[in-house]
Amino acid sequence: MEEACCRDHKALAALRPPQRRGGEGPGIWEDEEERRFYENLVDLKGKVPAVLLEDGKKKKGEADEQAKNKDVDLPNGVTSEDKGERPGQPVESTPRETDDQSTAIVNKTVGAQVDTLLARLPELQHKDAVDQLALEFCFLNSKASRNRLIKAMQDVPKGRTDLLPLYARLVATLGQYLPDIPQGLISYLDEEFRSLQRRKQKEFLGQVRTSNIRYLAELTKFGVVPEHVIFHCFK
C-alpha cells in the first residue's frame, strides 16, 4: 500500500511545473534536447493544405446546400419530379447513386489507411516519427478518423510508459488545429483519474494510476491540459 502511494505521489509531482535551475541552460528543462521536444512543435499549416485541417462541418454543409439547390437540366421543360420511367426501358443509376457508391469506396479505402497508421503508434520512438505520423494523419482527417485516433491513444499498451511523451507530442501537434483530439483524450484521462480515486482498493491499481498521472503530466508539459483538471488532481 505504501509503495503504491509513493508511486502516485511521484507521478503527481510530475504535474508540477519544473523549477528553473538558476537561470542556466534551457531553463525549466533538463537540457536543450528536452526543451525542443516539448516546445518546438511542427507547424502543420505550413506543411499540408489548410483544407485538411478543417473539421469537415463547413464542407459538409456546403455540399448539402449545393445538392439541395442543384437543378437537373431536362429537355422540353420536363422536371426531375415528373419524369417517369418508360416500360421496357433499362433503369440507369442516377448521378447521386453513383456518387454515393464512390464515396463508400473512398471511405473504405481511407479506413484501411487509418488502420495502418494507428498500427504504427506503438512503434514510435522519437519526435521525428511523431511529426511524420501527424502530417500523414492530416491527409486522412475526418471526424471518424479523429475519434479512432483518440480511442487508440487511450489504449496505451501495458507497460509502455515510454510511449506517453510521444503520444502527448502527437496530441499537442494535431491539437493546434484539431482541438477535439486533445479535448477527447484529456476528458477520458480526467474521468479515469476520478474513477480511480473513488476506488477503495487502490493498491491493486498502482500501475494504472501511475500511467494515468504520467499521461496527464506529459500533456501538461505541452500546455494542453486545462488548469482546472490539474488543480483537481492535486486536490
N, C-alpha and C positions, 0 to 999 in steps of 0.2 A: 504494500500500500504506500509506504513512504517513498519507495523507489519510483512508483508511478507518479506521485505528486511532484517529486523532484523533476521528472521529465516534463511535466506540464508547466512547471514554473520556468524552466529553461526555455521552453517553446514560447511561453507568453513574453518572456524577456526579449525575444527576437522581434516582437511587435514594437518595442520601444525604439524611437529614432536613435541611431548610433551617435555617440558623443564625438565631438570634434577633438582631434588629438593635437592640441596646442597650435592649431592653425597650420600644421605642416602637411606637406604632400597633398593627397587627394581629398583632404577634408574629412568628411564623415565616413568615407570608405576605407577599406583595408589597404588598397593600392589603386593605381591608375586603371588597371585592367578591370577591377570590380566596378569602379566608377563608370567606365564606359559601358559595361554590361547593363547597369541599371538606369543610366541617364541618356545614353545615345541610342535612341530608337530609330529604326529606318522609317523614313517618311514615305508612306505608301502612295500618297497623292502624286509624288514626283516620279513614280515608277510604273503605275498602272493607270489606265483611263479612269477619269473621275466617275464615269457612269457605273463602273464596277463597285464603287464604294457607296452606292445608294442602297437604301433598304428595300427597294422594289415597289413600295406602295405607290409612289408617284407614277412610276412607269406603268404599273398595272391599271391605275385609274385612267391614265391617258389612253391606253389600249382599249379599255372597256368603252370609253366615250367615243372613240373612233369607230369601234364596231357597231355601236348603237346608232350613230348618225350616218353610217355608210349606206349609200343607195345603190341598188343593183340596177344597172342600165339594161333595160329590156326593149325589144323592138315594138313599134306601134303603140307605145304608151302603156304596155302591159306591165303591171306591178308584180313584185315578188309574191304578194299575198294572193292575187287571183290567177297566178299561173298554175295550171293544173297539169297532171301527167296524162299523156295520151295513151290509150290502150295499145299494148304491144310494144311500147317504146321502152328501151332499157333504162333503168334508173341509174343516173350518174351521181357520183359523190359530189356534194356541194363543196365550195371552197372552204367553208368553215369546218366541215368534217375532215377535209384533207389537212387543214391547219392543226386541228386537234390531234390527229394521228401523228403529225410531225412533231408536235410539242411533246407527246407521250414518249416518242423515241428519243428526243433530246433529253428529257428529264431522266429517262432510264440510263442514258449514257453519262450524264452528269452525276447521277447517283453512284455509278460504278467508279467514277473518278474520285468522288468524295470518299468512298470506301478505301481506295488505295492511299489517299492522303492521310486519312485517320489512322491507318495501319502503320504509318511511319512515325506517329507520335512517340511511342516507347523507344524509338531508335535515335531520338535527338540526343546530341552530345555536346554541341557548342552553339553559340549565338548565331553564327553564320547559317547553320542549318535551320535554326528557328526562323530567321528572317526570310530565308528562301521559301520555307513552308508557308509563311504568312503571305508572301507575294502570290504563290500558287493558289492559295485559298481564295484570294480576291477574284480570280478568274472563274471560280465556282460559286461565288457568293449568291446566296438566296436565303430566305427565312428558314427554309428546311435545312439547308446546309449549316447555317449558324446554330440551329438547335442541336443538330447532330454533333457539331464540334463541342458545344458546351457539355453535352452528355458524355462525350469521350474524355474530356478533361476533368470531369467529376470522378471518373473511374480510373484513378491512378493505380497502376499495378502495385500489388502488395510488396512492401519493402523497397520501392523505388523512390525514395525521397530525393534522390539526385535529380529527378525529373522536375521537381517543384519549381526551382528557379527558371528552368527553361519553359515550362508551361506558362508561368507567370509572365515571362517576357513576351510570349506569343499572345497572351490575352491583352497585355498592355499595348502591344504594337497594333493589333487589329482594333482594339478599343478606341483608338484615336479617331476612327471614322465609323466604326460599327459598335456603338456603346452598349447594345443589348448583349454583347458577348461577355464583357466583364460584369455587367449587371446580373446576368443569369447565373454565372459561376459564383459570384460573391453572395448572392441570395441563397444559393444552395449551401455554401460553406457556413453562412451565418445560421441557417436553420439547423445544420448538422451540429454546430457548436452548442446551440441552445438545447438540442435533444440530448447530447452527451452530458451536459451539465445537469440535466434533470435526472439522469440515471443514478441509482444508488450504488451499484457495484461497479465503481469506476476503475478499480484495479485491473479488471479484465479487458479494459478498453484503452490501455495505456498507449499502444501503438497507433490506434485510430485517432485518439485525442491529440497526440503529438503531431501526427501528419496533418490533421485539420488546422492546428495553430500555425504550423510551419508554412502551410499553403497560404493562409491569411497573411503571415509575416512577409512572405515573398511578394505577394501582391501589394502589400503596404509599401514596400521599398520602391515600387514603381509608381506609387501615388494614386492607385486606382481604387483603394478601399475607402468608403466614406468614413468620416470621423466618428459618427455615432456607432458604427459597427466596432471600431477599435475600442472606443470607450466602454462598450458593453462587455467586451472580452476582459478588460481589466476589472470591471465591476464584479 
